[in-house]
Amino acid sequence: MTSPNDTFIRAELVSFARDPGDGDSPEPGSLAHYPDGLLWLKGQHIHAAGRYADLSPSLPYGADVVDYRDKLIMPGFIDTHVHYVQLDIMASYGRQLLDWLNDYTFPEECRFANHAHAEALSNAFLDEMLRAGTTTAQVFGSSHPGSVNAFFSACQKRQLRMLAGKVLMDRNAPEGLLDGAAGIADSERLIEDWHGQGRLGYSVTPRFAPTSTQIQMDAAGALLRNDPSLWLQTHLAENSGELDWVAELFPGSQDYLAVYEAAGLVGPRSTFAHGIHLDHGMRKRLAERGANIAFCPSSNLFLGSGLFDREAAKETGMAFTYASDIGAGTDLSGFGTLKSAYQVGQLRGQPLTAWQGFYGLTHGNAKALSLEHHIGQLASSYEADFVVIDPQATSLLSRRIQHCTTLGERLFALMMLADDRAIYETWAGGQCQHRRDG
């Protein structure tokens, strides 16, 4: 007999077990592709994923199989760097980074002193992320601890796997955003309340070096040393003006990265957003410590910050991930992030294949965040976070798909032409949490 915890979905399945390489075809053993597949869920986890013909004889008597054979299922998309508190300033006229912070970001984040506003934006943000097929993200709150309480509370109600943290900033910002000596104490309380609760994790979050004193960054480093299961998120080398400012504020440091190194903030669970203006030595040091750079292509293009060098990262073994960086980013959709990443790559003479793109958005991002044993694959025992993609979602996408003869061509068409309309359903924790209207 069928258990009420069992769900059976028949569809095309695509998942990556490891890096597919840079070739036109994925390396052997890296791709799991079942044109006629079965995804078998038990509660919050995947019980089995494979060929329908192989698994169907094991189905319980009377099993109700959802027939999505005209659709494609992939692991849920993962976003390694995003500011939920900036949702409402997306598409604000794009100036350079430091002007954009002062004109838009800081005034907007002051609103999160109001808990009701934080609750409303938390839910609006999660609605939009799930609509776009994103099931896990590493998220910046504001400097107000209530912004993180509201966000984690909203995530917990939906049983999402999310990382987040309260922004630390004790200088060079409006008075209403400075946290002073209370910043670390607030972070400690948030860690105690939320880190490891359900599927939630805490990321220690100094905004970036210019807005934290050395004392605050040293204290942030102490939090990481006291609990190695914590994550770290901040910004690094996004804009040339930012680099000049850091050099003025920290004249004794070898370079921008050394500021974070001195505080003990660079490790295997550290994500540094952007990393555009790095030299070879900085990339090597990041690689040696196991840290990753969050590549935020639409944001980098929008603010004119520069073009991320994927090949230089690979040459030094530096890990990098894919991220939206809302609100400077222009698209919440993972499809949009990959489209912008492809365009950046073309300008640098570094083509991005669909294999690399979708691996990065799923298993690759999970691995960089030390979550690869929980999410990022359609495989037995993994958490049931996945997206149901409709390749016929728009007339243009449908026309292009009809002319594709290989899986690689179809994935590339999705990477370039799909948007949130192509997300038919988003599942997280074994529950359908978004279904497209119509």
C-alpha positions in Angstrom: 0.0 0.0 0.0 1.1 3.6 -0.6 2.2 5.5 2.4 0.9 9.1 2.8 4.5 10.2 2.9 5.2 8.9 -0.6 5.1 11.0 -3.7 5.9 9.7 -7.2 6.6 12.0 -10.1 7.4 10.8 -13.6 9.4 13.3 -15.7 12.7 13.9 -17.4 15.4 14.1 -14.7 18.7 16.0 -14.9 21.2 16.2 -12.1 25.0 16.5 -11.7 27.1 14.3 -9.4 30.3 16.3 -10.0 31.9 18.9 -12.2 31.1 18.1 -15.8 34.3 19.8 -17.1 34.7 22.4 -19.8 34.1 20.3 -22.8 31.1 20.4 -25.2 29.9 17.2 -23.5 29.9 16.4 -19.8 32.6 14.2 -18.5 31.6 10.5 -18.0 29.9 9.9 -14.6 29.2 13.6 -14.0 25.7 13.7 -15.4 22.6 11.7 -14.3 20.0 12.1 -17.1 16.8 10.0 -17.3 14.7 11.0 -20.3 11.8 9.0 -18.8 12.6 9.1 -15.1 10.9 8.6 -11.7 11.4 10.8 -8.7 10.2 8.9 -5.5 9.9 11.1 -2.4 9.4 9.9 1.2 8.5 12.8 3.4 11.2 15.5 3.1 13.8 13.4 1.3 14.3 11.6 -2.0 13.9 7.9 -1.7 15.0 7.1 -5.2 15.6 8.7 -8.6 16.2 6.8 -11.8 14.7 5.3 -14.9 11.0 4.8 -14.7 11.3 1.4 -16.2 13.8 0.3 -13.5 11.9 1.8 -10.5 8.2 1.2 -11.5 8.2 -2.5 -10.6 9.1 -1.5 -7.0 6.2 1.0 -6.7 3.6 0.2 -4.0 0.3 -1.2 -5.1 -2.1 1.6 -6.1 0.7 4.2 -6.3 -0.6 7.5 -7.8 2.1 8.7 -10.2 2.1 12.4 -11.2 2.7 12.4 -14.9 5.0 15.3 -15.9 6.6 13.6 -18.9 6.4 16.9 -20.8 8.5 18.6 -18.1 12.1 18.6 -16.8 13.0 18.2 -13.2 16.3 19.5 -11.8 17.6 20.1 -8.2 16.5 23.4 -6.8 18.6 26.4 -7.7 21.0 27.8 -5.1 21.9 31.5 -4.8 25.1 32.2 -2.8 24.8 35.9 -2.4 21.6 38.0 -2.1 20.3 40.9 0.0 16.6 40.2 0.8 16.4 43.7 2.3 17.1 45.3 -1.1 14.2 43.6 -2.9 12.4 47.0 -3.3 15.3 48.9 -4.7 15.9 46.6 -7.7 16.1 48.5 -10.9 17.1 51.8 -9.2 19.2 53.9 -11.6 22.6 52.2 -11.7 25.5 54.4 -10.5 28.8 53.1 -9.3 28.9 50.9 -6.2 29.7 53.5 -3.5 27.1 56.0 -4.8 24.5 53.3 -5.1 25.1 52.3 -1.5 24.6 55.8 -0.2 21.7 56.8 -2.5 19.6 53.7 -2.3 20.9 50.8 -0.1 21.5 52.6 3.2 18.2 54.6 3.1 16.3 51.4 2.2 17.9 49.3 4.9 17.0 51.9 7.6 13.3 50.8 7.1 14.1 47.4 8.6 14.1 48.8 12.1 10.4 48.3 11.8 9.7 44.6 12.5 6.4 44.5 10.6 8.2 45.8 7.5 10.9 43.1 7.9 8.2 40.4 8.2 6.4 41.6 5.1 9.6 41.8 3.0 10.8 38.4 4.2 7.7 36.7 2.9 7.6 38.8 -0.3 11.3 37.8 -0.9 10.7 34.1 -0.3 7.6 34.2 -2.6 9.8 35.6 -5.4 12.7 33.3 -4.8 10.4 30.2 -5.0 8.7 31.6 -8.0 12.1 31.7 -9.7 13.0 28.2 -8.6 15.5 29.1 -5.9 15.2 26.8 -2.9 18.4 27.8 -1.0 20.2 31.1 -0.7 22.9 32.8 1.4 21.2 36.0 2.5 22.1 39.4 3.9 19.7 40.9 6.4 20.1 44.6 7.5 22.1 45.6 10.6 18.9 45.3 12.7 18.7 41.9 14.4 14.9 41.9 13.9 15.5 41.7 10.1 17.1 38.3 10.6 14.6 37.1 13.2 11.8 37.9 10.7 13.6 36.2 7.8 14.5 33.0 9.7 11.0 32.8 11.1 9.5 33.0 7.6 12.0 30.3 6.4 11.2 28.0 9.3 7.5 28.1 8.6 8.2 27.0 5.1 10.9 24.4 6.2 13.5 25.9 3.8 17.2 25.3 3.9 18.6 28.9 4.1 21.7 30.7 5.4 21.5 34.3 6.6 23.1 36.8 8.9 22.7 40.2 10.5 24.9 42.8 8.8 27.8 44.1 11.0 28.8 47.7 10.4 30.1 50.1 13.1 31.4 53.0 10.9 31.0 54.9 7.6 27.2 54.5 7.4 24.1 56.4 8.5 23.6 56.5 12.3 20.5 54.4 12.0 22.4 51.5 10.6 25.5 51.5 12.9 25.5 48.7 15.4 28.5 49.6 17.5 29.4 47.3 20.3 26.0 45.6 20.2 26.6 44.1 16.8 28.5 41.1 17.9 26.3 40.5 21.0 23.2 40.6 18.6 24.9 38.1 16.3 25.6 35.8 19.2 22.0 35.8 20.2 20.9 35.2 16.7 23.3 32.3 16.4 22.0 30.7 19.6 18.4 31.2 18.5 18.6 30.0 14.8 21.9 28.3 13.8 21.2 24.6 13.2 17.5 25.0 13.9 15.7 22.8 11.3 17.3 23.6 8.0 18.7 27.0 8.9 22.3 28.1 9.2 23.9 31.3 10.3 26.4 33.3 8.2 28.5 35.9 10.1 28.0 39.0 8.0 30.4 42.0 8.1 29.1 44.1 5.1 32.6 44.8 3.9 35.8 46.1 5.3 35.1 49.9 5.0 32.1 49.7 7.3 33.6 47.6 10.0 36.4 48.6 12.3 39.3 46.2 12.9 37.9 45.5 16.4 34.5 44.4 14.9 36.1 42.2 12.3 38.4 40.6 14.9 35.3 39.8 17.0 33.6 38.3 13.9 36.6 36.1 13.4 36.4 35.0 17.0 32.8 33.9 16.4 34.0 31.7 13.6 36.8 30.2 15.6 34.4 29.4 18.5 32.0 27.6 16.1 33.5 26.2 12.9 30.0 25.2 11.7 29.1 28.8 11.1 29.4 30.5 7.6 30.9 33.8 6.7 29.7 36.2 4.0 31.0 39.6 2.9 32.2 41.6 -0.1 35.6 41.7 -1.7 37.1 43.7 -4.6 34.0 44.6 -6.4 34.8 48.1 -7.5 38.0 50.1 -8.1 36.9 53.0 -5.9 36.2 50.5 -3.2 39.8 49.2 -3.4 41.2 52.7 -3.1 39.0 53.3 0.0 40.2 50.1 1.6 43.8 51.0 1.0 43.2 54.4 2.7 41.4 52.8 5.7 43.9 50.0 6.1 47.3 51.4 5.1 49.3 48.7 6.8 47.6 45.8 5.0 49.2 44.0 2.0 46.0 44.2 0.0 42.2 44.0 0.5 42.1 40.3 1.2 44.8 40.7 3.9 42.3 42.8 5.9 40.0 39.8 6.1 42.9 37.3 6.7 44.1 39.3 9.6 40.7 39.0 11.3 40.5 35.2 10.6 37.6 35.5 8.2 39.0 33.5 5.3 38.1 29.8 5.5 36.3 26.9 3.8 32.9 28.3 4.7 33.6 31.9 3.6 31.9 33.5 0.6 33.3 36.7 -0.8 31.0 38.4 -3.2 32.3 39.7 -6.5 36.1 39.2 -6.5 36.5 41.1 -9.8 39.7 43.0 -9.0 41.9 40.3 -7.6 45.5 39.5 -8.5 47.0 36.0 -8.9 48.3 36.0 -5.4 45.0 36.8 -3.8 43.2 34.1 -5.8 45.9 31.6 -4.7 45.4 32.5 -1.1 41.6 32.2 -1.4 42.1 28.8 -3.0 44.5 27.6 -0.3 42.0 28.5 2.4 39.0 26.9 0.6 37.0 30.1 0.3 34.7 30.9 -2.6 34.0 34.0 -4.7 30.3 34.6 -5.5 30.2 35.6 -9.1 27.3 38.1 -9.5 27.2 38.7 -13.2 24.0 40.8 -13.6 25.0 43.0 -10.7 28.5 43.5 -12.0 27.1 44.6 -15.4 24.4 46.8 -13.8 26.9 48.8 -11.7 29.7 48.7 -14.2 32.0 47.0 -11.7 33.9 44.8 -14.2 34.0 41.3 -15.7 34.7 38.3 -13.5 37.6 36.2 -14.7 36.5 32.5 -14.5 39.6 31.2 -16.2 41.9 32.9 -13.7 39.9 31.4 -10.9 40.2 27.9 -12.4 43.9 28.3 -13.0 44.5 29.0 -9.3 42.0 26.5 -8.1 39.8 29.2 -6.5 36.2 28.1 -6.1 33.5 30.4 -7.4 29.7 30.2 -7.3 26.8 31.9 -9.0 24.7 34.5 -7.4 22.0 37.1 -8.1 23.1 39.9 -5.7 19.7 41.4 -5.5 19.1 44.3 -5.3 22.0 45.5 -7.6 21.4 42.3 -9.6 18.7 42.6 -12.2 17.2 39.1 -12.0 16.1 36.8 -9.2 16.0 33.9 -11.6 18.8 31.4 -11.8 18.2 31.3 -15.6 18.9 35.1 -15.7 22.0 34.7 -13.6 23.4 32.1 -16.0 22.4 34.2 -19.0 24.4 37.2 -17.7 27.3 34.8 -16.7 27.4 33.6 -20.3 27.5 37.2 -21.6 30.3 38.1 -19.2 32.2 35.1 -20.4 31.7 36.0 -24.0 33.2 39.4 -23.4 36.2 37.8 -21.7 36.6 35.1 -24.4 35.5 32.4 -21.8 32.4 30.7 -23.1 30.1 29.2 -20.5 28.5 25.9 -21.4 25.0 24.9 -20.2 26.7 21.9 -18.4 28.9 24.2 -16.4 26.1 26.7 -15.8 23.5 24.3 -14.4 26.1 22.3 -12.5 27.2 25.5 -10.8 23.7 26.6 -10.0 22.9 23.3 -8.3 25.6 20.9 -7.1 28.5 23.3 -7.6 27.0 26.0 -5.4 26.0 23.4 -2.8 29.5 22.1 -2.6 31.0 25.5 -2.2 28.6 26.1 0.7 29.5 22.8 2.4 25.9 21.7 1.7 26.6 19.0 -0.9 25.5 16.2 1.3 22.1 17.7 1.8 21.1 19.4 -1.4 22.1 19.9 -5.1 21.4 16.4 -6.5 18.4 14.3 -7.4 19.6 11.2 -5.5 18.6 8.9 -2.7 18.7 10.4 0.8 19.0 14.0 -0.5 16.5 16.6 0.7 13.6 16.9 -1.7 14.4 20.4 -3.1 13.8 20.5 -6.8 12.2 22.5 -9.6 9.8 21.3 -12.3 10.6 23.2 -15.5 8.2 23.6 -18.4 10.1 23.9 -21.7 6.9 25.0 -23.4 6.3 27.9 -21.0 6.5 30.6 -23.6 5.9 30.5 -27.3 9.4 31.6 -28.1 11.0 29.1 -25.8 8.7 26.4 -27.2 9.7 27.2 -30.8 13.4 27.1 -29.9 13.1 23.8 -28.0 11.4 22.1 -30.9 14.5 22.8 -33.0 16.9 21.3 -30.3 18.2 17.8 -31.0 20.3 17.2 -27.9 20.0 17.7 -24.1 22.9 20.2 -24.2 21.0 22.3 -26.8 17.8 22.3 -24.7 19.6 23.3 -21.5 21.4 26.1 -23.3 18.1 27.4 -24.7 16.6 27.3 -21.2 19.7 29.2 -19.9 19.2 32.0 -22.5 15.4 32.2 -23.0 13.8 30.9 -19.8 12.6 33.0 -16.8 10.2 32.5 -13.9 7.4 31.5 -16.3 9.3 28.3 -17.0 9.2 27.3 -13.3 6.0 25.2 -13.2 6.6 24.1 -9.6 9.1 24.6 -6.9 9.4 21.9 -4.2 11.3 22.3 -0.9 11.4 19.9 2.0 9.2 17.5 0.0 6.4 20.0 -0.3 5.3 21.9 -3.4 5.8 25.5 -2.3 5.1 27.3 -5.6 2.9 26.3 -8.5 2.7 28.6 -11.5 -0.7 30.1 -12.2 -2.1 28.8 -15.4 
